[in-house]
Amino acid sequence: MKTIFDPSTRTELINRINSLNEHSRAQWGKMDVWQMTKHCTIWFEWIMGKNNPTYKQEWLGRIFGKMALKSNTKDDRPMQKNMPAGKQAVKEKGGDVEQQKKIWINLIAACEHYSNPAFIHDFFGKMTTEQIGVFAYKHADHHLRQFGV
């Protein structure tokens, strides 16, 4: 399975991010390209532990989280379309797409040295490093496919 911790996978994602521009249009969902890139930078900062996030699993996640995590990380199947963005949703519109791309690329590159043992996904709960790597790839891939790259 692809993981964000594999150098060739990071290179693939960075190349795909570089092919986005302010004219890229979503094939599904409500986000424009700036909102998507901003969402992804916020999401990667969250898993990396940037800006001192508070990690806590939601109560519904305590019931269904492990089952959903297993389903989402057991194979190479991509994430389904129109999944909710969660707490990292971006409501504001209009921003510098190129700036967000640079931030996102730097965060993906930083995954080479990933270390955040405190990370707890708000729905899935505590995840292994392997699960984080697979899900981080799938999350980035999902949004890049959303914009046709």
C-alpha positions in Angstrom: 0.0 0.0 0.0 1.1 3.5 -0.6 2.2 5.5 2.4 3.3 9.2 2.9 6.5 7.8 4.4 7.7 6.4 1.1 10.0 8.9 -0.8 8.6 8.0 -4.2 5.0 8.4 -3.0 5.9 11.9 -1.6 7.4 12.8 -4.9 4.3 11.6 -6.8 2.1 13.7 -4.5 4.3 16.8 -4.9 4.2 16.5 -8.7 0.4 16.2 -8.6 0.1 19.2 -6.3 2.4 21.2 -8.6 0.0 20.6 -11.5 -2.8 22.4 -9.7 -3.5 26.0 -10.4 -6.1 28.7 -9.6 -8.2 27.5 -12.6 -8.4 23.9 -11.4 -12.0 22.8 -10.8 -13.5 20.2 -8.5 -15.1 17.1 -10.1 -17.1 16.7 -6.9 -17.7 18.4 -3.6 -18.2 22.0 -2.6 -14.6 23.2 -2.1 -12.8 25.4 -4.7 -9.1 24.8 -5.3 -7.9 27.3 -2.6 -10.2 25.8 0.0 -9.0 22.3 -0.8 -5.3 23.2 -0.6 -5.9 25.2 2.6 -7.9 22.3 4.1 -5.0 19.9 3.2 -2.4 22.2 4.8 -4.5 22.5 8.0 -4.9 18.7 7.9 -1.2 17.9 7.5 -0.3 20.5 10.2 -2.8 18.7 12.5 -1.3 15.2 12.0 2.2 16.7 12.3 1.4 18.3 15.6 1.9 21.9 14.4 0.3 24.8 16.3 -0.2 22.7 19.4 -3.4 20.9 18.5 -5.7 19.3 21.1 -6.2 15.6 20.3 -9.4 14.0 21.4 -11.5 11.2 19.9 -15.2 12.0 19.5 -17.7 9.9 21.2 -19.1 8.4 18.0 -15.5 7.6 17.0 -15.2 5.6 20.2 -18.0 3.3 18.9 -17.2 3.1 15.2 -13.7 4.6 14.8 -11.5 1.4 14.8 -13.8 -0.3 12.4 -13.8 2.7 10.0 -10.0 3.0 10.4 -9.5 -0.7 9.5 -11.8 -0.3 6.5 -9.9 2.8 5.3 -6.4 1.4 5.6 -6.8 -2.3 4.7 -6.2 -2.0 1.0 -5.3 0.4 -1.9 -8.9 1.4 -2.5 -9.2 5.2 -2.7 -11.4 7.2 -0.3 -15.0 7.6 -1.5 -16.2 10.9 -3.0 -17.9 13.5 -0.9 -16.5 12.4 2.4 -17.0 15.1 5.1 -14.1 17.4 5.7 -14.5 17.4 9.5 -13.0 20.0 11.7 -10.5 21.0 9.1 -13.2 22.3 6.8 -12.4 25.7 5.2 -15.4 28.0 4.9 -13.7 31.3 3.7 -13.2 31.7 0.0 -10.4 33.1 -2.1 -6.8 33.0 -1.3 -3.4 32.4 -2.8 -3.4 28.9 -4.3 0.3 29.0 -5.0 1.1 29.9 -1.4 -1.0 27.0 -0.1 0.6 24.6 -2.5 4.1 25.6 -1.2 3.0 25.1 2.4 1.3 21.7 1.6 4.4 20.5 -0.4 6.7 21.5 2.6 4.4 19.5 5.0 4.5 16.5 2.7 8.3 16.7 2.5 8.5 17.0 6.3 6.7 13.6 6.5 10.2 12.1 5.9 10.9 12.8 9.5 7.4 12.2 10.9 7.3 11.9 14.7 4.1 12.7 16.6 3.3 10.0 19.1 0.6 12.2 20.6 -1.5 12.1 17.5 -5.1 10.9 18.0 -7.5 11.2 15.1 -10.8 12.8 16.1 -12.8 9.9 14.7 -10.4 6.9 14.3 -8.6 7.4 17.6 -5.1 6.3 18.2 -3.4 5.2 15.0 -0.1 3.4 14.4 2.5 5.2 12.3 1.8 2.8 9.5 -1.9 3.6 9.6 -1.1 7.4 9.7 1.1 7.0 6.6 -1.5 5.1 4.6 -4.3 7.4 5.6 -2.3 10.6 5.0 -1.6 9.3 1.4 -5.2 8.4 0.8 -6.4 11.8 2.1 -4.0 13.7 -0.2 -4.8 11.4 -3.1 -8.6 11.9 -2.5 -8.3 15.7 -2.8 -6.0 15.6 -5.8 -8.4 13.2 -7.6 -11.2 15.6 -6.6 -9.4 18.2 -8.8 -8.5 15.8 -11.6 -4.8 15.5 -10.8 
